[in-house]
Amino acid sequence: MISFAFSEEQQLLRRSIREFLEKELRPVSAETDRDARFPAETIAKMGGAGYLGTIVPEKYGGAGFGKVEYCILMEEIGRVDASVATILGAHSSLGSSALLYYGNEQQKQLYLRQAAAGEKIISFNLSEPEAGSDAKSIKTTAVRDGSCFRISGSKMWATNGREAGIFIVFARTGGRGAEGITAFIVERGAKGLTFGREEDKMGIRGSSTMQLFYDDVVVDGGNVLGGVGNGFKVAMTSLDVGRLSLSAASLGMAGRAIELAISHARRRVQFGRPIGELQAIQFKLADMGMRSRALHYLVYATASRADGLGPNPAEWKRSDREEMTRDCAIAKCSASETASFCVDESLQIHGGIGFTKSSEIERHYRDARIYEIYEGTNEIQRLLIGRDMIGRGWQ
Ligand SMILES: Cc1cc2nc3c(=O)[nH]c(=O)nc-3n(C[C@H](O)[C@H](O)[C@H](O)COP(=O)(O)OP(=O)(O)OC[C@H]3O[C@@H](n4cnc5c(N)ncnc54)[C@H](O)[C@@H]3O)c2cc1C
């Protein structure tokens, strides 16, 4: 038998997270979106409640969640505010994962602890002005100088760039392609690290997205993460976790869009009866429900399978890693498109009011769009999925 039910503990966890977010996050989300302001107080409270260190083992000050529990957290955050899902995605799914899976004991005791406690936020710096989808072509360099490295180059799209205390930066230590890339841990305040333009975005406006300049930044060799030349592996392993957690956040957004649509359809009266009694509206709800339900099983089956393989993806068998990379891409791609579909249909059900700032769905509609772009566009996910299917077949 395959069990598709959450345990008592997992249901309790979901209830307590939802209670926390309804009290601490929902009341500020519209305002932080309007003002393009990082929700610092809420993030601090989330840190206090342990939500910034959930995937980190207890020995480094975290909660030691498995991927199923982490997806529950991300789904609940996604129901409320995609900006915070983005902040946590960069900090935890990408940043903390990289430290957890590839850091040495000293790095974990220092940086992972700080991240888990919420004392320092992490920014994950892979993308560059000329290297987005083609991440292997980054130009930022790290040149060895005695026991140190000197990093020079510019980075784009750094989520949490304005607030971060720790930067995981990817730079070229060797020749071309993936083999020449190394990951480094850089601390805020490092001489030569400066901040450029902050992007003025259409959505997830509560999260900062920055241009960063590394101008001869000196980093101790002890801050190489995962070994020289292993940076691309560090990035891709973290991105698998990122894509899974992103699919959970998208699932949360889809669910919220459905809730809002049902509530509006029950209340709004036209032609003498609630529009929810019209079959045209019920068909829209049915389509949203079908996609969202299928996604629920996809997300949690993928998370559960990942948990079954062991806590550290860097230690999984190659064939399992390949399968999970494909399945995380499938989850990310399906989830982001389901979220986009559901917010679009929900807005349509809202009619004119859905097109105004007075409705919550307007914010989700703008926010949803990013899920199809970052952590690898959906075209790149399809490329990964299709390439794996041709290479290994379909089982
Ligand atoms: C709000 C936001 C936050 C972000 N946060 C981070 C972050 O914290 N850290 C970080 O490192 N990056 C971050 N990114 C960068 C993000 O991951 C990239 O934007 C994304 O990978 C796409 O790269 P690009 O924007 O350069 O688009 P491009 O790579 O220029 O792609 C343009 C279009 O071409 C398509 N395309 C490109 N190559 C192919 C191909 N081979 N086959 C088919 N289609 C292709 C793409 O799918 C896309 O539709 C963020 C981006 C945004 C917008």
The ligand as a MOL file (V3000), in Angstrom:
LIG
                    3D

  0  0  0     0  0            999 V3000
M  V30 BEGIN CTAB
M  V30 COUNTS 53 58 0 0 0
M  V30 BEGIN ATOM
M  V30 1 C 12.8600 38.2090 -9.6500 0
M  V30 2 C 14.0230 37.3650 -9.9930 0
M  V30 3 C 14.7800 36.7950 -8.9750 0
M  V30 4 C 15.9000 36.0200 -9.2910 0
M  V30 5 N 16.6900 35.5360 -8.2710 0
M  V30 6 C 17.8740 34.9420 -8.5790 0
M  V30 7 C 18.7960 34.6090 -7.5460 0
M  V30 8 O 18.5380 34.7830 -6.3460 0
M  V30 9 N 20.0070 34.0950 -7.9070 0
M  V30 10 C 20.3460 33.8700 -9.2100 0
M  V30 11 O 21.4500 33.3930 -9.4630 0
M  V30 12 N 19.4680 34.1730 -10.2200 0
M  V30 13 C 18.2570 34.7090 -9.9230 0
M  V30 14 N 17.3830 35.0340 -10.9430 0
M  V30 15 C 17.7650 34.7910 -12.3280 0
M  V30 16 C 16.9020 33.7540 -13.0350 0
M  V30 17 O 17.2200 32.4690 -12.5990 0
M  V30 18 C 17.0770 33.9820 -14.5470 0
M  V30 19 O 16.3530 35.1560 -14.8670 0
M  V30 20 C 16.5950 32.8130 -15.3800 0
M  V30 21 O 17.4170 31.6890 -15.1850 0
M  V30 22 C 16.5620 33.1650 -16.8690 0
M  V30 23 O 17.7190 33.7990 -17.3030 0
M  V30 24 P 17.6130 35.1550 -18.1540 0
M  V30 25 O 16.7030 36.0740 -17.4150 0
M  V30 26 O 18.9780 35.6200 -18.4360 0
M  V30 27 O 16.8770 34.7430 -19.4840 0
M  V30 28 P 17.5810 34.1560 -20.8010 0
M  V30 29 O 18.4700 33.0360 -20.4340 0
M  V30 30 O 18.1260 35.2820 -21.5780 0
M  V30 31 O 16.3240 33.5510 -21.5720 0
M  V30 32 C 15.4350 34.3440 -22.3660 0
M  V30 33 C 14.4030 33.4050 -22.9820 0
M  V30 34 O 15.0670 32.4440 -23.8330 0
M  V30 35 C 14.7310 31.1330 -23.4220 0
M  V30 36 N 15.8760 30.2430 -23.6280 0
M  V30 37 C 17.1770 30.4590 -23.2880 0
M  V30 38 N 17.9230 29.4100 -23.6140 0
M  V30 39 C 17.1020 28.4860 -24.1370 0
M  V30 40 C 17.2740 27.1660 -24.6550 0
M  V30 41 N 18.4770 26.5700 -24.6820 0
M  V30 42 N 16.1850 26.5040 -25.1230 0
M  V30 43 C 14.9680 27.0880 -25.1050 0
M  V30 44 N 14.7370 28.3310 -24.6460 0
M  V30 45 C 15.7940 29.0180 -24.1430 0
M  V30 46 C 14.3740 31.2630 -21.9570 0
M  V30 47 O 13.5600 30.1890 -21.5150 0
M  V30 48 C 13.6350 32.5960 -21.9410 0
M  V30 49 O 12.3150 32.4080 -22.3560 0
M  V30 50 C 16.2350 35.7790 -10.6390 0
M  V30 51 C 15.4500 36.3420 -11.6620 0
M  V30 52 C 14.3720 37.1230 -11.3490 0
M  V30 53 C 13.5900 37.7560 -12.4820 0
M  V30 END ATOM
M  V30 BEGIN BOND
M  V30 1 1 1 2
M  V30 2 1 2 3
M  V30 3 2 2 52
M  V30 4 2 3 4
M  V30 5 1 4 5
M  V30 6 1 4 50
M  V30 7 2 5 6
M  V30 8 1 6 7
M  V30 9 1 6 13
M  V30 10 2 7 8
M  V30 11 1 7 9
M  V30 12 1 9 10
M  V30 13 2 10 11
M  V30 14 1 10 12
M  V30 15 2 12 13
M  V30 16 1 13 14
M  V30 17 1 14 15
M  V30 18 1 14 50
M  V30 19 1 15 16
M  V30 20 1 16 17
M  V30 21 1 16 18
M  V30 22 1 18 19
M  V30 23 1 18 20
M  V30 24 1 20 21
M  V30 25 1 20 22
M  V30 26 1 22 23
M  V30 27 1 23 24
M  V30 28 2 24 25
M  V30 29 1 24 26
M  V30 30 1 24 27
M  V30 31 1 27 28
M  V30 32 2 28 29
M  V30 33 1 28 30
M  V30 34 1 28 31
M  V30 35 1 31 32
M  V30 36 1 32 33
M  V30 37 1 33 34
M  V30 38 1 33 48
M  V30 39 1 34 35
M  V30 40 1 35 36
M  V30 41 1 35 46
M  V30 42 1 36 37
M  V30 43 1 36 45
M  V30 44 2 37 38
M  V30 45 1 38 39
M  V30 46 1 39 40
M  V30 47 2 39 45
M  V30 48 1 40 41
M  V30 49 2 40 42
M  V30 50 1 42 43
M  V30 51 2 43 44
M  V30 52 1 44 45
M  V30 53 1 46 47
M  V30 54 1 46 48
M  V30 55 1 48 49
M  V30 56 2 50 51
M  V30 57 1 51 52
M  V30 58 1 52 53
M  V30 END BOND
M  V30 END CTAB
M  END
